[in-house]
């Protein structure tokens, strides 16, 4: 999502553990609908941040193929908590996927914890065929 958040410098513990500083845009238009009088970061946006930061860390286009455990532990009000930390522990699997353990937090408060699997997204140049190759609108 455009202008929803900005990333402060990456702190990398080793090649698969990352901590990102996040600054939420308090004025983003999403809060006009979620919710005008008491803005809350939507859960789906927190999941999207985790995926986008994993993409940044791994320099790869990714999608969640599985989320085995997710806990929304506290609401994120951008007026109060616009500075967050996202912690990612990534691991590679034998199938070429990435395991991810993530949390979104600030100080001693954890807002979200997640465990799941990310898979690389094949671009049309990587794929053996395109769905359009098999689609004939006349059929």
Secondary structure, DSSP 8 states (H G I E B T S, - for coil): -TTSEEE---EEEETTEEEEEEEE-TT-GGGGTTTSSS----HHHHHHHHHHHHHHHHTS-EEEEEEEEEEE-S---TTT--EEEEEEEEEE-TTS-EEEEEEEEETTEEEEEEEEEEEE---TTTSSS-HHHH--TT-
